[in-house]
């Protein structure tokens, strides 16, 4: 982490106090966190590493600073990071907490951040998860009916078909050479599923994926972020124009009909941002889930054996992966609409909060001393907030779970000898402190099962 451009030492505990166990500022050592003595000092904001090189090391440091602690995001924006799982649940259901940037973040109201902040797109959108109160309910209802249990279950045959076709393709195209599992299976499966659900034509998908990836890369410059925003909204304009010319039996066409009939109060911006939300959440969450699940099993063969002998089920794998490796490690932004007294600290009215889903998933207060370990039989494996909580629980979570529980056993049944093609330490994370996955996941498939 380059600290030369930061106003504070990112590892500072108080005035002149730093972590005594850190000799390389790029490496965070959770083993020395107990050495922190923080009660006697005013804690400066922790400067988040925008490259996401050590999301979980940072999460451990933030937990050591308190259930909610101030952090500095790229661009010098200071917010509260919430790392305690029970506190996350409490705040996600607290009516004093809003995701409506335009109503409830005074720092945004001046208009300066919208023009000068590289992460502005993460808070400027208008959709069901950024709306507050009745507006949230109104927008969520428009989408939730597409993700009912019955409609999601009906997608199983199509998910099985897509999974099988992808496995056939990679089995026949590499001749024993390494395969990038993320690029050739984990990405195309949810892309195909969510694109068919939304009615996104094949010729628009590559550009849409490229632009979504650019948004998720939190090292981006302001200039590149603005170009991405411009290109993305232009592309979505193309999609809406095409759907208005030739509507189909898809969710985008349905939302356009509701919007154009005027019965929902849905604005054009809300329409676009809702479609973007559903695509991004339906795509990136599942990509990272599949990526991390395979990585975890290939680095923990004993856990894979438990799945193969029936000691644990694939649903257990999904939950433990979500707990240990939340697909979105940190999610900006929520706002205090009045002072919120947490007992140990007060989050003042108008302050912004970032929910640290990755840190909350490894909360030792909930999961014990082995919270950083991968264990598909863990009694608390289902007690996580990777898909949110309460009224903000992801409506697409059942679809992501279905895709994973169909695809993952299919991978290991087809390729029983699958293994990593590189040492684990050589497999790099995404350049993002928000999206939690690998840049590539190279594997050797081995012989396909007959």
N, C-alpha and C positions, 0 to 999 in steps of 0.2 A: 504494500500500500504506500503510495507516495504521500508523505505527510508534509512535504515542503509547501504545498499550496493550501494547506488546511490551517485555520486559525487556532486550532488546538491539537494537541497530541491525541490521535484517535484512541489510544489506550489509556488516557489519563483517568485517574481515579479522583483526584482533587488537585489543588494547587501544588505543582511540583511533585506529584506522586504518580508513578506509573507502575504497571505490572512488573514486579521484580523477576518474573520468570520469562519475560519476552526479551530475547536477545536479537532476534530478527523481526523487525516490525511487520514483515509480510506473513509471519507465521504466528497463529494464535494458539496458545497451549492451554486447553481447558483444565489440565491437571493442576495448574497453579492458581486457579480462580479463587480458591479458598484463602489465598494469601492476601486478597484484597481487604483493606480496612477502610470502609467507606463512611462510617457513621460520623466521623469527625470532620468530614470535608464536604464542601459544596461540589457536586459532581458536574463537570462540564459535559456538554453533549458529546456523545460518542459519534465519531465520523464514520458513517457506513461506507464500506468498500464497494464502489459501483461495479467492480468486476465480478463480484460474487464468488471469489476464489475460496472462501471458507465460510459459507453461510452458517454452518452449525457451530463452528468455533465462535463466530460473532454472537450467535444466539445464546451460547453459554455465558459469554461475557455480559451480555445484556441482562440475562436472568440474575447474574451476580450483583448487578447494580440496582435491581428492584423489579417488582412486578410490572411497573410502568416507569420507563426512564427516557430521558430526552436523547434524541439522536439527530445528527445532521445529515440530510440527504444531499445528493449532488445539487449544486447551485446555491448552497448555503441555507437551504430551507430546514428549519429546526422543527421537529415534531416529537410526539411521544410514541415510543415503541412499547407495545403491550405483549408480554411474553408468557404470562401465567395462564394456564388453560382455563381455570374456573373464572378468572377475571375476564378473559376473552369472551366466554359465554355470557357473562353478566353484561358486558358492554354491548355485545351484539344484540341484546334484547332490551337495552335501556332506552326509554323514550327520550332521554336527554342527549343521546348520541345520534348524529345524522351523517349521511354520506352526501348530502346535497351541498356541493362546493359553492354554488351560486348564492344560496341562502345563508349558509352558516360558517363560511370561512372568511373572516374580515380581511385576511392577508390577500385573498383572491379578489376582493371587491374593487380594489384600486385599479385592477386591470394590468398591473405591471407583470405579475407572474405569468399570465397568459402569453405575454410577448417575449419573456426573457428566460423561462424555465424549460429545460430540455425534457422534463417529465410531465409537462402540462397536460398532455393527452390522457394521462392516467386519472386526472381529476376533473376534466372539463366536459366529459361526455354526459349525456342525458338519457338514462335508461332506468330499468327497474331497480338496479342495485345502487344507483346513485340518487334515487328519489327518496323523499322523506314522507313518512306518515301515509295519508290517503293517496298521495301520488304514487308511492311505492306499491300500494295495494292495487291501484288501477292498472299500472303497467305490468305487474306480475301476473295478474289474471289473464292478460292477453297472451301470455306465453305459456303459463303453467298447463293449460289444457293439452298442449302438444306433448307434454312429458308425463302424462298420467301413467300409472303402473301398467294398465292394459295396453296403451299405445307403445310403451317402451318394450314390453314383453313381446309384442308382435314383431319387433325388429330383429329378434333372435335369428330366424332363418337367414335374413339378409346379412347379418354380421358374420354368421358361420360361413356363408358363401364367399364374402369378401376375404375373410381370414384364410380360407382354404386356397383361394386363388393367389393370394400374396405368397403363401408358403410354397405353392407350386412354382411360382415364378422365381423365388430366390433359390429354391432347390435345383432348378435347372439352368441357372445362369452364371454360376460362380466357379464351378469345377474345383472345389477344394480351397479356393482363395477366401480371405476374410470377407465378411459381409457386415456392412454397417446396419445393425439391427434397428437403430433409431430411424435412419433415413429410409430403409427399405421395408420396414414392417410397422414400427410404432407410429410413424407419421402418416403413412398412406391409409391405414385402417380408419382412424377417427376422422381423417380428412374426407374420405369417401362417405362415411356414415353421416356426418353433420352436413356435408354439402348436398347429399340427396334429400335430407330432411328439410333443409332451407331452400333447396332448388337452385344452388349456385352452379352454373354451367362449368364444364371442364376447362374451357379456354380461359376463364377468369381465375381459376384456382391458383396457378403458379404465382401470379402477381399478388394475389391476396395473401398467400402464405409468406411471400417475401416481405411484404409490408408489415404483417403481424409480427414476424420475427424481428424486424427493425424496431418496432415499438417495445418489444420485450427486452431488447438489448440496452441495458441501463448505462452503458458507457457512451452512448451516442452524444454527438454534439448538438447544440441548439439548432444550427443550420440544417443538419441532417434530420433532426426531429420535425422541424417545420416542413421540410420537403416530404417526409413520410406522411405527415398529416394531410397535406395538400393532395398527394397522390392517392391516398387511401379514400378520402371523401370523393374524389373524382371517380375512382373505380366503383365505389358504392353507388354513385349516381348512374353509372352505366348499367349496373345490375338492376336498379329500380326502373330505369327506362325500358330495359328489355322485358322485365316482368309486367310492366304496364301494357306493353305491346302484345305480349304473348303470355298471359298468366297460366300457371300450372297448378297441380294439386300439391302444393308445397307450402311451408309455413311463411315464407317471404310473400308469396302471392296473397295468402290469407291476411297477413298484416297490412299489406297495401290496400286490399279491399276495405278493411276496417277503417284504415286511415282516410281513404278517399271518399268513403260513405259518410264520414264526419260524425259517426256515432261514438267514437272513443275519445275524442279530444287529443288524439295522437298527432304530434307535430311531425314535420318531415325530419327534423333533427332527431327526435326521439325514435322514429322509425329506423333511421340509419344506425343509430347507436345501439338500438336493441338487437338488430341483426348482427352487428359487429360483436356485441357482447356474447350472443349465443354461439357464434362461430368460434370466437377466441376461447371461451370457456369450454365449449364442446370439443375443441381440438387440442389446445395446449395441455389442459389438465390430463387428458387421457394419454397423450404422447408421453408425458413425464411419468405417469403412473406405470405404463408398460415398460418404459425404459428402466426405471428404478427397480421394478419387480424382477426383471430378468437379471439385471446387474446384481441385485441382492442374492438371488438364488445361485448365480454362478460363482459368487464369492463366499457362499455359505452352503456347501454341498450337503451338510447334515440337515439343513432346513428343507432342501429339495427332497431329501429322502423321506422326511415326515409327510410331505405332500404325496409322494408316490406310494407310500404304504398305507395311506388313509388316516394316519394319526391326526393330520390337520387337513382342512379343506382349502380350496382355492379362494373362497370368500375370506378365510382367515389371512391368507397371503395378501389379498387386496387391502384389508384393513390395516395390517401391520406395516405395509408399504406406505399407505397414506399417513399413518401416524409418524413413522420414522422419516419419511421424505415427502413432506407436504408439497404437492405440485406447484403451488404458489407459496414461496417461503415467506414473503412479506407483501402485504397488500395495502397500498395507500389509497384512499385516505378516509378517515372519519373525523367528525368535529363535535366538540362539546358545545351544546347550545345553552348550557349554564355551567357554573362551577360544579365539578364532580369530585367530591371528597372520597378518596379511596382509603382513608385512614392513615396511610403512611405518606401519601402525597396528595395534592389537589391538582387536578387538571383544570386550568382556568377556562372560563367561557371563551369560545372562539379559537382555542388551540386545536391543532390537528393531531390525529392519532394514526399510527400505522400498526395494523394487526400483524404480529409476527407468528404466523401459523406454523412455520418450521420450528421455532423455539418452543411454542406451546406444545407441539407434538412430542417433544422430548423433555417435558416438565418432570423433573424427578419427584416433585411433590405428589404427582399423580401416578407415575410409572416406576418409581423407586430408583435404586442405585443403578439398575441396568437399563435406564431409559434410552441410552445411546446404542443399545444392542438390538440386533434383528432377531426376533423370536416369534414365529408364527403361532406359537401356543401361548403367548403372553395373555394373562387373564384380562388385562386392560386394553387389549389391542383395538377394541371398538370405541374406546373413549378418546376420541380425537375430534378436532374441529377443522380438518382439512377441507371439508366441503361447506364450511360455515356452520351456522347454528340458528335455530329458531326461525323467525320469518325471513332471515337472510341465509337459510340453508339453500344450497345450489339446487335449482329445479332440475338440472340435468344430471345430478349425481346418480340416479338409478341407471341412466344410459351409460355413463362411464363405468359403473360397476359391471353392467352386463357385458360391455365390450371386453373388459379385462377378464371376467370369468369365462368367457367364450374363447378368447384369443390365447391366454397364457397356457392353459392345458394343451391346446392344439399345438403350440410351439414345441413344448417339451415331449409331446407324444410323437410328433413328426421327426424331431431331431433329438433323440435321447442322449446323444453324445455332445451336444452343444457346449461350447466352452469359450471363455474370453480369448481373444486373439492377441491381447496386450496385457502386461501387468496392470493391476487395478490402479496403481499410482500414475500410470500414463494416460488414463482416461479422464479428460478434463471437463470441468463443469461449464455450463453456459455462462456467457458474459452478462450476468444479470443477478441482481440481488432480489428480484421478484420471481422470475420463473426458475424453478429448481429442476434441472435435468442435466444431461451430458451433451456436449457438442456432437460427439459421435459415440457409438457403442459397437466397436468391432468385435465380431464373434467368428469362430470357426464352427460350422454347422455339424460336421461329422456326417456319417452315413445316415440317410433318411430311413425311417422305419418302413418295413415292407407292409 
